[in-house]
Amino acid sequence: MLQDKVIVVTGAGRGMGRGIAQACAETGAAVVVGDVDFGGVQETAALISQTGQRALPVLLNVVQQESVENTIERALETFGRLDGWVNNAGIVKMDSALDTTMPTWDWHFQVNVSGLFLCCQLAAKQMIAARTGGAIVNIASNAGKVGYNNMAAYNASKAAVINLTRALSAEWAQHNINVNAVCPGGVNTPMLLGVAEFYSARFGGDPHEMVKDIKPKQMDRHIEPIEVGRVVAFLLSDDAHIIRGQSINVDGGDTPY
Ligand SMILES: NC(=O)c1ccc[n+]([C@@H]2O[C@H](COP(=O)([O-])OP(=O)(O)OC[C@H]3O[C@@H](n4cnc5c(N)ncnc54)[C@H](O)[C@@H]3O)[C@@H](O)[C@H]2O)c1
């Protein structure tokens, strides 16, 4: 499905980004795995290399232009082309809307929206210059549709990603760049445990037990990162040409719109 394609995955040092990178490699892509946590992406790359696929770990901060440019250069130097980009890096800091400080608000928008936009823009410029076209997948969240309690800044930042995905899809179709998003929920990652830790700090209880309840209602378990990754890998492939500007829920049926 992604044979001979070169895909960059941001925030691939753990959690969903790691699963997405593994899923892309599974179908034949060479993957560039970037994260502010370099040890994490070295581990991700090692896991992929053990399966006989190609992976390059890169120190990447999505809010720094030079760092994003360096990632693109490393991808081209090492693998010779750039076909796809997955904007997975993201943060959440739980707080009630009344307690959310402006620095917390700004941090969400800086990483989840501005950093994501910067990556989209620089990746698209490279795809346009190379006249290859390509595909971009943004990791939004069902929070961007639902609007959960105690994460107002996160909800709003993810809603922005959904809208930005539509806008970029329309604007870059002429360059043969396909832009879609996925909206996960209840995925087994350190971020989800962080949500349980917020509630356990307030109401007591073991976060490792509480996190078990933050699962899709129609399922008897969490979603694993590689399962989201396989949907992302499909959206990066040529077979997804007819799916454009969409934000597809990958949350086990929790969000019916
Ligand atoms: N886990 C879920 O249930 C869930 C649900 C919906 C959406 N998401 C989204 O999926 C994405 C991945 O989430 P996760 O659960 O794996 O989170 P996570 O916190 O476990 O992992 C996030 C990764 O992003 C990296 N990162 C953070 N800021 C960065 C930056 N500025 N530059 C580069 N890397 C950076 C972190 O170092 C980390 O490795 C996020 O965008 C998140 O909002 C997660």
Ligand as a Chemical Component Dictionary entry (heavy atoms), coordinates in Angstrom:
data_LIG
# 
_chem_comp.id                   LIG 
_chem_comp.type                 NON-POLYMER 
_chem_comp.pdbx_formal_charge   0 
_chem_comp.three_letter_code    LIG 
# 
loop_
_chem_comp_atom.comp_id 
_chem_comp_atom.atom_id 
_chem_comp_atom.alt_atom_id 
_chem_comp_atom.type_symbol 
_chem_comp_atom.charge 
_chem_comp_atom.model_Cartn_x 
_chem_comp_atom.model_Cartn_y 
_chem_comp_atom.model_Cartn_z 
_chem_comp_atom.pdbx_ordinal 
LIG N1  N1  N 0  -4.587 8.876  23.249 1  
LIG C1  C1  C 0  -5.793 9.208  22.814 2  
LIG O1  O1  O 0  -6.818 8.588  23.198 3  
LIG C2  C2  C 0  -5.973 10.353 21.848 4  
LIG C3  C3  C 0  -7.270 10.640 21.445 5  
LIG C4  C4  C 0  -7.459 11.646 20.500 6  
LIG C5  C5  C 0  -6.391 12.308 19.957 7  
LIG N2  N2  N 1  -5.126 12.020 20.371 8  
LIG C6  C6  C 0  -4.034 12.759 19.707 9  
LIG O2  O2  O 0  -3.089 11.839 19.196 10 
LIG C7  C7  C 0  -1.806 12.432 19.164 11 
LIG C8  C8  C 0  -0.818 11.533 19.884 12 
LIG O3  O3  O 0  -1.295 11.364 21.211 13 
LIG P1  P1  P 0  -0.751 10.294 22.242 14 
LIG O4  O4  O 0  -1.926 9.830  22.988 15 
LIG O5  O5  O -1 0.152  9.339  21.588 16 
LIG O6  O6  O 0  0.080  11.312 23.186 17 
LIG P2  P2  P 0  1.448  11.130 23.982 18 
LIG O7  O7  O 0  1.531  12.285 24.922 19 
LIG O8  O8  O 0  1.510  9.767  24.549 20 
LIG O9  O9  O 0  2.557  11.302 22.848 21 
LIG C9  C9  C 0  2.738  12.543 22.207 22 
LIG C10 C10 C 0  4.117  12.628 21.599 23 
LIG O10 O10 O 0  4.249  13.919 20.984 24 
LIG C11 C11 C 0  5.525  14.450 21.319 25 
LIG N3  N3  N 0  5.524  15.916 21.233 26 
LIG C12 C12 C 0  4.904  16.791 22.058 27 
LIG N4  N4  N 0  5.192  18.055 21.696 28 
LIG C13 C13 C 0  5.999  17.978 20.608 29 
LIG C14 C14 C 0  6.634  18.941 19.773 30 
LIG N5  N5  N 0  6.522  20.262 20.012 31 
LIG N6  N6  N 0  7.372  18.511 18.721 32 
LIG C15 C15 C 0  7.532  17.172 18.498 33 
LIG N7  N7  N 0  6.990  16.219 19.269 34 
LIG C16 C16 C 0  6.219  16.614 20.303 35 
LIG C17 C17 C 0  5.786  13.952 22.737 36 
LIG O11 O11 O 0  7.175  14.021 23.079 37 
LIG C18 C18 C 0  5.234  12.536 22.657 38 
LIG O12 O12 O 0  6.222  11.604 22.247 39 
LIG C19 C19 C 0  -1.966 13.818 19.806 40 
LIG O13 O13 O 0  -2.113 14.784 18.796 41 
LIG C20 C20 C 0  -3.234 13.675 20.601 42 
LIG O14 O14 O 0  -3.871 14.912 20.820 43 
LIG C21 C21 C 0  -4.890 11.068 21.311 44 
# 
loop_
_chem_comp_bond.comp_id 
_chem_comp_bond.atom_id_1 
_chem_comp_bond.atom_id_2 
_chem_comp_bond.value_order 
_chem_comp_bond.pdbx_ordinal 
LIG N1  C1  SING 1  
LIG C1  O1  DOUB 2  
LIG C1  C2  SING 3  
LIG C2  C3  SING 4  
LIG C2  C21 DOUB 5  
LIG C3  C4  DOUB 6  
LIG C4  C5  SING 7  
LIG C5  N2  DOUB 8  
LIG N2  C6  SING 9  
LIG N2  C21 SING 10 
LIG C6  O2  SING 11 
LIG C6  C20 SING 12 
LIG O2  C7  SING 13 
LIG C7  C8  SING 14 
LIG C7  C19 SING 15 
LIG C8  O3  SING 16 
LIG O3  P1  SING 17 
LIG P1  O4  DOUB 18 
LIG P1  O5  SING 19 
LIG P1  O6  SING 20 
LIG O6  P2  SING 21 
LIG P2  O7  DOUB 22 
LIG P2  O8  SING 23 
LIG P2  O9  SING 24 
LIG O9  C9  SING 25 
LIG C9  C10 SING 26 
LIG C10 O10 SING 27 
LIG C10 C18 SING 28 
LIG O10 C11 SING 29 
LIG C11 N3  SING 30 
LIG C11 C17 SING 31 
LIG N3  C12 SING 32 
LIG N3  C16 SING 33 
LIG C12 N4  DOUB 34 
LIG N4  C13 SING 35 
LIG C13 C14 SING 36 
LIG C13 C16 DOUB 37 
LIG C14 N5  SING 38 
LIG C14 N6  DOUB 39 
LIG N6  C15 SING 40 
LIG C15 N7  DOUB 41 
LIG N7  C16 SING 42 
LIG C17 O11 SING 43 
LIG C17 C18 SING 44 
LIG C18 O12 SING 45 
LIG C19 O13 SING 46 
LIG C19 C20 SING 47 
LIG C20 O14 SING 48 
# 
